[in-house]
């Protein structure tokens, strides 16, 4: 693929931020855009090229901001419009793009559209939502997204005198995307935020936007046409902008969301994430190879956003039960670590027992595959979780900047902090923080920074031909990229023992390879013989690439 047509997001390094939990710039105990702006140099040094912001809109905040009451407002607790604009300006100066969450599936029941809809049967807003005057039929197997917390899909509203449909919580009524006016409203929201200079959106719950909305008349006649419309509108208003889709479906269905490259530019790689943890639990490479073979090939200009953990539960509902059981036994053996029997609500580091070798190994995998790597705040230093918190808040503890009070997150009194920082145990901010790791060249953050640098220097990851390699040991994951005589091979040892491994190089041509981390040089022709440390990894480049 010629370099000139590779879109920016294919080579991006994406960093997810919950503004409220990242850095408090005004001392009120809540993270804000002032604090985030102050920390932009840190993200620049880390190698981040794109910041993904979780919802910061006007909201009653009953669901981490996903219950939006005003798509055009910034929640006052995280700052003002000027604070947001200053953040965007400074991010641009640092060479970082910004994408934001687009919550288009539902609104808060406090949104003016819903308030109007429930009070006036004749208003155009009535058809912005899905209503039934009679008790709606309950389809077999139909459940809420949160089956352990929300048992109903329909809730009766006394003011409206009718039932409204919701796949999420009862305070999040579903928008009716069969109504062209709803699609027009969402395009207005897209237009508004693009005008500030953002580079795209993470589309929340994409399959539900175009899915079965309770009644036949409420289902879009051309579901994927809706996504084409939104994607087309984005490209018209911001050429090169991206829609990053939250799509967790069977592999055979996921390619539909790329379309012919005219719908979503990136999809979260949920399957790979699940299979990486299966491989680490089993200490075998086979699950990752299986995931790579199951995933459909994205169209040109599209890709998979590869991640280990995001700030929701790690959902295993789309993988074989035996694979889920292996991962749960290894990484979520206690009930409070699990969500609805389908997911895991844990951070990366504690899942891997805080073992830096294993954390680095996991990062090496997502940083060395085709498709942009995505990780969330705090995972680069190995932050832990607080399982005493409800739901996803277990993973959204305040960022740990230093060993000072409140982990350097805020100067406010402890009782006014939006959520208690982790102050006890091996993942306490006294032991795990940015400041101490930045001083140590062998720390987790220093190693991840080096890997990101290698990744960004080598366009072969996006422009080269991907090659799966074979090794003579089941714990070894090996693959590579080849482009115009340049070769880059990546070898991982998922096992807990040293391995002298032979990797077959029948699929590539190279004679000498250099380890980009250690500088070691290896002779290679038809095979590569290399010693791999427990949980070790090597990025091996031909001299042309390594230089």
N, C-alpha and C positions, 0 to 999 in steps of 0.2 A: 504494500500500500504506500503510495507516495506520501512523504512526510507532510506535504502541504495540505492534504485533506484529512489528516488525523485530527479529530476534534479534541479540544483541550481536556475534556473530561475523561478521555480514554487513558491519558497519562497522569491524571490527578492523584494526589494523596489527600484523602478526605478525612476530616476530623469533626466528629459530632460533639456539639456543645449544648448543654442545658444552661442557658444564661443565668438562671436563678441560682445555680449551684457551682458556678465557675469562679467568680471573683467579685467581691463586694467592694465597689469603688467609693461609696458614700458613707459606709460605716453603719448602715441600718440593719445589718444581719442578713441581707438578701443580695445575691449576685445580681449584677446589672451590666448594662452596656458600657458604662464608664469603666468598671473593673475589667471587662472583657477587652476593651480597647487598650488598657494599660498592659495587658498580657500578650498583645499581638506580637511583640518582638520574640517572646518565648516560642510562639507557634511558628514564626518564621525560621528561627534557629533549628527547630525540630524538623523542618522540611515540609510542613503542611502547605498545600497549594490551594485547598478549597475548604472552607468552614461550612459545615451544615448546622444550622440553628434549629433546635426543636421549637415548638410553638411558643410564641411570646405575645400573641394577640390579646385583645380584650377578652376576659374570661372570668367566670365565677371560680375557676380553678378547682373543680370537683374531680377532674380527671387529668391532672398534670398539664392543663392548658389545651387539651384536645376537645374540650367543650367550649367552642368559640362563640362569644356573644357579639363580637365586633371584629370583622375581618380587616378593617382599615385602621384599627387602633393598636397602639403598643401598650401592653399592660403597664400601668404606672409604677408598679413595684420594681420593674427592671429598667425604667428610664423613660425618657421623652423621645419624640421624633428627632430632635436635634442630636440627642445622644446616639441614636441609631445611625443617623447620617454621618456623624463623626466617626463612628466605628467603621462604616462602609468605606469612607474616605481613607482612613488609616490602613485598613486591610488592603485596599488597592495599592497604596504606597508600598506595602510589604510584598506585593505580587501575589496576593491571595484573593481568590474569588469567594463569593458567598452564595449559598443556596439556602432556602428556607422551607419549612414544612407548609404544604398546602393541604389543609384538612377539608376536603370537599365532599366527604360522605355524609356528614351530619353537621348540625349546629348544636349549641346549647339550647335548652328550652327557655332560656332567658334572652335569646336573640330576638331583635325586633321583628324579624320575619315571622317567627313562630308566635310571638305575642299577638301580632296582627292576625295570623291565620286562625288562631284559636278563638278570637273574639268576633270575627266577622266572616261569615260563610261566603260572602260575595266578593271579598277582596281577592286580588290576584295572588296574594301570598298563600291563600288556602291551598292552592295546587303546588306550592313549593315543597309540600310534605305529602306523605302517604297516609290517607285517612280511610276509615271504614265506619259507617254508621252502625252496622250490626256487628255482633261479636265475630271476629274473623276466624276462618278455619285454621286449625293448628295442624300443620303438615308433620307427618311422621319424621322424626329425626331432626327437625328444625330446632336449633338451639341458639342462644345468645353467644356472642364472642367471649363472654365471661360467664360460663355456665354455673360456676360455683358461687357467683355473686349476683347474677341477674337471671332469673328463671323465665322471664316473659320476653316475647318479641313485640307484643302490643300492649299499650297502656291506655287506659281510659282517661280522658281529660274532661272534667266536669264543666268547664267553661265552654269548650268546643262541642260538648255533647256527642263525642265520637272517639274512636280509638285511633291512635297514631302508631306507626311502625318504627321500630328501632332495633338494629342489630347489636348495638353497644349498650350502654346504660340507658335507663328509662329517661334520664335527663338529657339524652342526646338524640333527638328525633331525626330520622333519616330524611335526607333531601331527595326529591323526586327528579331524577335525571332524565326521565321520560319527558319532562317539561322543558321545552327549548329555553324558556325564560330563566330556568335555574342554570343551564349551561352558560347563558349570557351573563348571569351574575358572577359565575366563577371566572369567566374571562375578564370581567371588570376587575376582579380581585387580582388576577394575574397581571393585568395591565398596570394596576396601581403600584404594585411592588417592583415590577420591572423598571418603572420610571425612576426609582431610586438608584438603580444600577446593579441589582442582584443578577446572578447568572443562571438561575433556574430554581426548580422546586423539587422537594421530595414529596411525592404524591402518596398520601396516607391511604392505606386500605384500598388500593386500586381495584381489586376484583369486586369489592362490595359496591363501589360506585356504579358499576355497570351490571351488577348481578341481580338476582331475584329480590325485588323490593316488596314482597308481601302480596301484591295483587297484580294481575296480568296487565291492567291498564297503567301500572306504575313502572313497568319494565321497559327500558329503551328498546326500540325496534331494531336498531343497529348498535349493539353495545360497544363494539370496538370502534365504531364510527365516532362515538363520544370522545374516546381517547385520541383518535386522529384529529378531531376538531381542536381539542385542547393543545395537542402537540403542534398542530399546524399554526394555531394562533400564537403560541410561544415563539415559533421560528419566525413568524412574520414580524413580531414585535421585537424579538431579540435573537437575530440569526446566530446560531451556534449555542443557544441556551439549551439546558438539559432538563428533562423530567426523569428523576430517579424514582422508580416505582417500588412500593412495598407490595410485592406479589409473592405469596407463599402458596404455591399450587403444585400439582404433579408436573413433572418435567414436560410431559406431552402438551400441557396447556400453557406453559409459561411462554413459549415462543410466540404465541398469539399476541402477547402484550408488546413485543417488539414490532409486530406487524411486518411491513417491508422497510423498516427503519423510519416509519412515519408516525409512530406512537410514542413509546417510552425509549429514551436513549440508553438508560441504564436500569438494570433490575438488581435488587438485593439478591445475593447468592445464598439464599437460606439453605439450600440442599448441601452445598459445599461445607458450610459451617457445621451442620449436624454430622457430616461424614468425617470432618477433621477430628472432632471430638471422639467419634467412634474409633478412628485410627489410633488416637492417642490412648484411649482406654485399652484397646487390644494390643497396642504396641506393634501394629502391622500397617503397612502402606496400602493394602488392598482396598479398604473403604474409600480412600481418596481417589485411587484409580477408578473405582466404580462410579463415584460421583462425577468425575470428569467425563466418563463415557456416557453417563445418563443425560448430562446437560446438553440442550440443543445449541447449535452454533449460532451466535447472534448475527444479524445482518451487518453489512459494512456500516461503520459509524456508530454501532451500538456495542454494548458490552455488559459484563457482569461486574457488579461492585462486590468485591470479596471482603468478607468481614469475619471476625471470630465471635465477638459479642457486640450487640447494640444495647440500648437502654430499656428494651422490653424483655420479656422472657424468651429464651431460646426454644423455639417451637419444634417439637418432634412429631407433630400430627401427620406429616406427609412422608415419613420414612417407615420402613418395616418395623413391626413391634419388637422383634428381637434385637434390632440395632438400638432402638430407644432404651431397651432394658439394660443393655451393656453400658450405655453412657450414664443412665440414672444410677446404676449400681456403683459406678466408679466416681462420679462427679456430683451426684445429688441424692445421696442415700437417705437423707432425712426429709420428712414430709414438708417442713417449712422451707425447704430449698426448691420445692416443686410448685407448679402452678396448674391447677385444674387437671392434674394427671398427664398433661401433654408437654409441659415446658419446664425450663429451669430458670430460676430468678437469682442467678449468681454472677459475680464478676469473674473475669478470666483468671486473675492471679490466685484467688483462693481455690478455684476449681482445680488448679494445677499445684496446690499445696505451697504456693509461693516459691516454687523451684524456678530460679531464673533461667536455667538451661531449657526447661520445657516451655516457659513463656517466650523466650527468644525463638525457639524452634517453631512455635505456633505463628509468631509474627513473620518469621522467615518464609513460611509457606504462603501466607496471603500477600506478602510483599514481592514474591517472585513468580506469581502466576499472571497470566494475561488478564487484564481488567484492572481497574483502579482499586487499590487497597483502601479500606475504610475502617477506622477505629474510633472509639469514643474517649472523651476526656478521662484521664486518670489511668487508662490501661497501659500507657507508655511508662508509667512508674510502678505499675503493679499494685494499684489500689485495691482494697478489699470491699466487702459489702457489709451492710447492717441488716441482718435478717429479722431484727425486732421491728423494722419498719414495714408498713403494709405495701403489698404489691410491688410495682416497679421502683418505688422509693428506696427499696433495699439496695439498688444499684446506683442510685442518684445521690450519693452522699457528697458533701462539699469537697471541692478539689483541695488536695493537700500540697500546699506550696512550701511550707517550712515546718520546723518543729516548734515554732512559737505558738502562742495561744490561738485556739481555733484553727490550727494548722495553717495560719497565715491567710486563711480565706476571708476573714473579717476582723475588724477591730472592735466589733460590737460585744456587748455582754453576752455570755453563753446562753442565757435564757431567751434572748431575742434572735438567735440564729435560726434561719428558716428550717434547718434540719441539723441535728447534732453531728459534728464530724466524728470520724472514727478515732477514738482516743484510747482504746485498750486493745491489747493483744498484738500479734505480730504485724498487723496491717495498720496499726495506729499511725497517725501523722508524726508521732515522735520517732518512728522508725522508717516510715515510707513517705518521702516528700521530694519535691523537685529540687530544692536547694541542696540537700546532701548528695543527691545523685548527680547533679551537674558538676560537682567537684571530683567525682570518681570516674576515671576513664573506662573502668570495667563495669559500671553500673548498668542496669537495665536500660535506662533512657539513653545512655551513651551508645550502647550497642544498637538500639533501634534507630537512633539518629544516623549511625553509619550505614545501616541497611537502607534507610530511606535515601541517603545520598547516593549509594550504589544504584538504587532503582532509578532515580531521576537522571542520572548520568547516562543511562543505557536505554536508548529508545528501542533497542532490539526487543524489549518486553512487549511493546505494542506493535512493532513493525516486522518483527521476525516471524519465521515459521515455527509454530509450537511442535515439539517432538517429544513423545513419550518414550522413555528409555526403560530398559529392563536390567535388573540387578540379581545377583545370586543369593540374596538374603531377603526374607519376607518383611523385615523391618525397614528396608531401604526404599525411600521414595525418590525417584530420579526422573528428571525431565530437562528439556533444554529448548533453546531458541537458536535459529540459524538464519542469517541474512547476509547475502552478498559476501560470503566468505568468512564472516564473523560468526563466532559461536559462543554461547553462554550456557553452561550446564549448571544445574542446581541439584545437590544431593542432600537428603535428610535421613537421619537415623532416628526412627520413632521408638527404638528400643532403649533399654536401660543398661546395655552392655556395649563395650567397644566391639567394632566389627571391621575386619579386613574384607573389603567388598570389591567385587569385580562388576563394573557396569559396561554393558554392551554398547558400542558406539556405531553399530551398523547403520543407524539412521542419520548420522551426521558425519562430517569430515573435519577432523582437526588433528594436529600433531603435537601441540604443546599448549597446556592450560595453566593459568595462574590463579591461585586462590585470592580472591579480592579482599579477604580479611587478613589472612596471615602472610600473603606474598609467596607462599610455597608454590613451586613449579612442578607440574606433572607431565611426563611424556604420555602421549595418547595417540593411538592409531585405531585399531578395531576395538580395543577395550581400554577402560580406565581402571586402574587399580589404586585404591585409596583407603586409608584407615579412617574410620569414623568413630568419634568419641560418643559416649552415651548421650542421647538426645542432641547429637551434634548436627551441624549443617555446614555445607560449603557452597559458595558461589564461585564457579570456576569459569574464567573467561579466556578466550584466545587472546594472544598478546595485543592484537589490534583493539579489542574491547577493553582489556584490563588497563591499557595505557591511558 
